[in-house]
Amino acid sequence: MTCTKGAPKHILIVDDNVELAENMMEILEGLEGADVRCHATSSAAAARAFCRTHEVALALVDVYLPDDNGTKLLTELKGHSEHAQVIVVTGDASLETAIAAVDGGAFSYVVKPFDPKQLIEKVTLALRQHALLCERKELRAELEASEARHRDVVENVPAFVLALDEHGKIVVWNRFLEQITGYQRDEMLGAQGQGLMRGDGDQRLPLKGGGHRWVRWQRAVVASAPKARLTYAIGVDVTDEREMLTRTLRSERLAAVGTLAAGLAHEVRNPLNSASLQLQVLERRISKGKTSVSELIPVVSLVKEEIHRLERLVADFLAFARPTQLQLGVHDLNQVVKGVADLIEPEAQQASVQLSIQLAPEVGEANLDPERFRQVLINLLRNAVEAAGAGGQVGLVTCRTDSELCVKITDSGPGFPPGAQIFDAFYTTKDGGTGLGLSIVHSLVSAHGGRVTAASEPGMTCFSVCLPL
């Protein structure tokens, strides 16, 4: 029989001396802090029968019984009741008797006649030993159940579960990984796995049959022992999601290009009409014999301006419509910003605009395409200088938050009206502007995984360009 939590502890006294057995029962039933039930039998056969129906925590067995030997019986009693403790009671104080009792698995022995206090001490210790063994068994069972639940979760969850030890070797490779990759657990355990998850985020997971799947990993480091660290990673297959996103972006870009084409046709028509009219004027003047330079140059200049405007429209259109291919690398953000500021400073001075710069030293490095990011900042700074106008002010600030690196560009210009869709294609407040500059800025920042926002009120406009850490 096994330990039963919360049940009273049965103490069995096996002695053919009925009077002594009753005295022992009387002594033990008064044990403080112990919920015990005492029972007495006068033979080995009766003791065996009792153990078949009761869970015995402690047995006090006389060495000499009328139908058997007590040393032999104690082994049987321990077999009937798991973790049962046995105290041998004997009138023989010889060393041989003590050795035989211990060899048979007895917790202790008591020599007749005995002191009741001595008996109580030994019984208390024996019951404590029984309780500790039962508790250990219960804790082991709970641990095994917990491990079984953990294994069930790891093996049956529809996600990739991977764990590496402190040396980067694979110690967990779940069934889902087997099914998707084709690599079996036996061939992966102990292999180097650091290349499979170089950090959080989307990464390629190679397949045994060739190709790969895209997996989005989330990692956690767990101290499994005082000197052992396991890195767990749970991954979700995002291959289909990425393919769908690519198709969606392609569709959105095609739709945007269609909208842009319509807008471009409208925008192109104006300079074409103007150039056509000027060419007609030029044709009439030449046909009338008016060929002096002073009369022809103004017309030619107007045509050149309209053609230049067309070139800007086409260039901006291509910059917006063409897929953005970034050459990402780790760069000092403050150095990139300062390089742009040095480029724009002469333009600001020529426009009588004060340009102030504040670069936070804690900003550090960012993952960006330096040429494309300079394009973003140049566009925004030139807009700010134009908006501020003579006597105005433009500010350029870098800062760092818990999750982002930001560049803020402010100007003291009139701003833009509330609700203005400034990042939409062909939205412009400037004469001669194409209306594609801020759309290009938005596209480039988004390609970096960042965000660009704008806030405006009369006398203060602020553009914030933020990149993730």
N, C-alpha and C positions, 0 to 999 in steps of 0.2 A: 504493500500500500504506500501511497505517496503522502506528502505533507498536505494538510488541509488548512488554509489560512483562516484564522479566527476561531477554529474549533478548539474545545478544551483538550488539554494534553492528558492522555491516558498513561497512568503509571501501573505497571503489572508487577505484583510481588509473587514470586514462585518459591514457596517454602512449605515443607510438610509439617513444620511447627506452627500450628494454627494460632496459638496465643501470640507468638512472636510476630507473625504476619499481621495480626490485628493491631498490635502495638505500633508496628511500622506504618500501617494505614492511618492510624490516629495522629501520629507525628507529622506525616507528610501532607495530610489534608488541610493542615493549618499553615501551609507555606504562604508567606506574605508575597503579594504581587504576582501570584501564579494561579492560573485557572486550571486546576488539575482534578482528575477523577482517578481514585485509587481502586484497584481491583486485586484480589488475592486468589491464587490457585495453589493446590498442594501437590501437584504432579506435573511432569513434563507434558503428558498427553493433554491435560486440561489447558496448559499454557499454549500449546500449539493450536488447540481449538479456538481459544480466545483471540489469538493473533490473526486467525483467518477471517474474523469479522470486525476487528477493531484495528485502528491505527495506533500503535504503541510508540510513545515518545521515549519512555524509559522503562527498563525492566530490572528488578532487583532479584537475582537468581541465586538460590542456594547451590553450592557445589554438589552436594550429595542429596539426590532425590530418590524416592522409592522406586521409580521406574526408568531412570536414566541418569546420565551424568550432566551436571549443570554447565560445565565448560562446552560440551557438545551442543547443548540446547541453545546457548547464547548465539552461536553461529546461525542456527535456524531462525531464531527470533529476529536477528538483524536482516535476514533474507526476506522475511515476511513484511517488515515495516522499514521503509527506506529512512535512513538516518537515525534509526532507533539507537539509543545509548543503553548499554548494559553495565550494571554494577554487580560484581560477584560478591555474594555474602558467604563467608566461610568461617568455620571454627579452627581451621588449620592456618597458622600464621607463617608457614614455611615459605622460603624463597621460591621453591619449585611451584607451589600453588599460585603465587603472584605472577610468575613468568607464564604459566599455562593460561591464566586468565587474560593477560595482555596479548599473548600470541593469538588467542581466540577472538580478539577484537573487543575486549571489555574496555570500557572507559576508565574504570577504577575498580577497587575491591574494598570490602569492609570486613574486618575481623570481629567475630562474635567473642565476648559481648562487646557492644559498641556504645559509644557516647552519642546520644541523640543529636547533639550539636554537630558532631563530626558527620553524622549521616546527612543532616540537613545541608551542610556545606557541600558535600560531594554531590547530593541530588541537585542542588541549585546549579552547580557548575555543569552537571550533565545536561540539565534542561536548557541551560544557556547555549551549550554546544549544539544541541538539537535545533534550537531556534536559529542559530547562525547558519547551520547547514541548510535548513529549509529556506532561509532568506537568500542564501547564495544560489540555491536551485531556482528560486523564483526570479531572481535578477537575471540569471543566465537564460531562463525561458523568455523573459521580456526582451533581453538583448537579441536572442535568436529570432523572436517574432518581429522585432524592429528591423533586423537585417533582412529578413524574408520580405517584409513590406518594401524596404528600400530596393531590394533586387527586383521585386515585381514592378515597381515604378520605373526603375532604370531600364528594365528589359521590355516593358510593354508600352511606355510612353511613345507617341508618334513624333519623336524628336531625336536628334543626335545627342548622345551623352558620352562625353570623353573626359578622362582624367589622366593627368600626368603627375609623376612623382617629382621630388626636388631635383632630379637629374634630367627631367624632360622625357622620361620613358613612360610609355602608355601602360596604365594599370587598370583602366576601365574602357571597354569598347562594347557598346550595347548592341542589341539585336537589330535596331533600326540602321545603325551604321553598317552592319553586316549585309542587310538586305539591299541598301542603296548603293554601297561602294563595291560590293562583291568580295571585300577583304574579310576573312573570318577572324574571330576573336583569337584563336590559337596562334595565327600567324602575325597578329598585331601586338599582343601583349609582350611587353619588354622592348618593343621597337621605339626608336626615337620619334616623338610626336610633335616637337616644337614647331616644325614647319607646317603642321596642319592648322594651328591656330596661333597666329602671330599677334593677336590682340582681339579686342572686341570689334564688331562690325562685319561687313560682308567680305567673305574670302572664298577662293576656289577650293573645292574638295575633290581631289583626283579620284577617278573610278578605275577599278581593276581592268575593265574592258576597254579603257581609253575614254577620253573626254573628262568632263568635270561637272559638278553641280555647284551652284552658288549657295553658301551657308552663312547665315547671320548668327555669329557667336556672341554669347554673354558668358564672362568668366567670373570665377570666385575662388579665392585661395583659402583653403581650410587646413587648420593644424590638426592632423589626425593623431599625432603623438607629440610629446614634448619636443622632439627634434626632427619630426617629419612634417613636411608640407605637401599637400596635394592641391593641384590646380584643376578645379572642375570647370567644364565648359558645357553649356547646353546650346545646341544649334538648331535653327529652323531652316528648312529648305526654302529659299526665296528665288529659286531659278525661274519658276513660272511667273512670280510677281515681277521680277526684273524684266522678263521678256514682255509682259503685259505693259509695264511702265514704258519700255522702249517703244512699243507699238503706239501707246497712247500719246507719248511725246511726239512721235513722228506724225501722227494724225493731227495733233494740235498745231505742230509746225506747218503742216501742209495747209491747214485751215487758216493759220495766221498769214502764211505766204499769199493765200488767195485774197485775204482782206488787204494785205499790204499791196498786192498787185493792183487792186482796185483803187486804193489810195494813191499809189504811185502814179497810176495813169492820170488821176485827177491833178496831182502835183506837177507832173511832167507837162501836162497840157498848157499850163500857164506860161512857163518860160518858152515853150515852143511857139505859142501864139505870139508872145512878145517878140521873139527872134524873127518869126515869119513877117510880122508887121514891119520891123525895122529893115529887113531885107527888101521888102516892097518899097519902103521909103528910099532906100539906097538905089534900087533899080530905077525909080522915077527920076531921081536927081541925076543919075548917070545918063538916062535917056534924054534929059533936057539939057545935057551938056554941062551940068554943074559938077565939075570934077576937081574943084579946089580941095586941098587937104583939109582945110578948116571946116568944110561942110561935110566931108565924108567920115572923118575920124570919130565924131560923137556917135554916129550910127554904128560904126564898127565896134566901138567900145561897149555899147549897149548889148550888141549881139554876143560879144565875148563874155560879158557878165552873165547873160542868160545861159550860155553854154557851160560856164563854170558852175552855175547853180545846178544844171542838169548833172554834171559830173559828181557834185557832192551828193545829190539825191541817189544816184546809182551806187556810189561807194557806200553810203550809209545803208542803203537797202541790202546790198550784198553782205555787209558786216552783220546786219540783223538776221538775215535769212539763212546765211551759211552756218552749218553746224559748228559749234564752238569746240575746238580741239585744244585743250590746255596742256602745257608742259609744266606740270606741278613739281615743286621742289621746296625745300625748307630755306626760307630767307628771313633776314632781319627786317621786320616790318617798318621800324623807324627809319632805316636806311633807304628803303624804297620810297617812303613818304617824303623824306628830306630831298631825295633826288628830284621828285616831281615839283616840290616847292621851289627848289633852285631854278628849275626850268620856267616856272610860271612867274617868279619874282620880277623879272624885267617887264613882262607884260602888265603886271599889276602897277609897277612904278609908272610906266608909260600912260596908264589909264588913271593915274592919281588915286590909286586904291591902296590902303594900308593892309599888308598881309602879315598877320601874326601867327607864330608857330609854337606849339607846346607838345613836345614828344615825351611821353611817360617812359622812364627808364625800365620799368618792370614789364613792358609790353613783350619784349623778346621776339621769338621767331614764329613765323606763320607758314602754313603749307599753301603756296600760291604760285601762279604763273606770273613772274615779275612784269613781263611786257604787257600782258592783258590787264593786270591790276593797275599798272601805270596808266593805261588807256582809260580805265574807270576814273582814276583820280584827276587826270588831266581834263577830262570832259567836265567833271563836277566843279573843279577849280575855275576853269575858264567861264563856265556858266555863272559861278559866284562873282567873279570879277566883273563880268558884264552886268549882272543884276545890281551889284553895289554901286557902280557908277563913280564918277569923279567925287572925291572926298569921302567915299564909303569905306567900309572895313570888311575884311574877310579873315576868318579864323580857321586854323587847321590844327586839330588836336588828335592825339592817339591816347587810348586808354585800354585797360584790361579788366574784365569781369571774371567771375568764376567759370564761365563757359565760353567766353568769346573774346576776341581781339577786335577793337573798333577804331575806325577813323571817322572823325566828325568834322564836317565842313560847314561853316556858318557864313552868312553874309547879311549886310544891313540893307538889302534892297527891299522893294515893295512887296515881295512874296508872291504867292499865287492864291487864287480864291479857294475857300473851303470846298472839299469834294472834288477838286480838279483831278482828273485821271492823268497825272503827269507822266506816268510810265507807259501809257498807251502810245502806240505808233501814231505819228503825225500830229501829236498834241504839241503845240508850241505857242509861246507868247512873244517870240522874237521875230522881227521883220527879217525875212530871208532865211529863217531857220528851216531845217528839214523836218523837225519833229521826231527824229529817230534817235537822237543822242541819248536821252534817258532810257529809251527802250533797250538800246545796246548796253548801257550801264547795268540795267536790271538783269539782262540775259547773262552778262559776264559774271556778275556777282553770284547769281543762282548757280551757274556752272561750277563755281568754287564751293558750292554747298553753303554759301552765306546768305545774307539778307541785306537789302538796302531799303531804308525808310526815310520819309521826309516829313517835317513839321514846319508850318509857316504861319506867321502873323505879320502884320505891317511892321516893317523895320527889322525883322529877324526871321531868317529861314535857315533850317539846319537839315543837312543830309547826313545820315549815319550809315556807314558801310561796315558790317560786322562779319567776321569769319570765325568758324567754330575752332575751339582748341583741339 
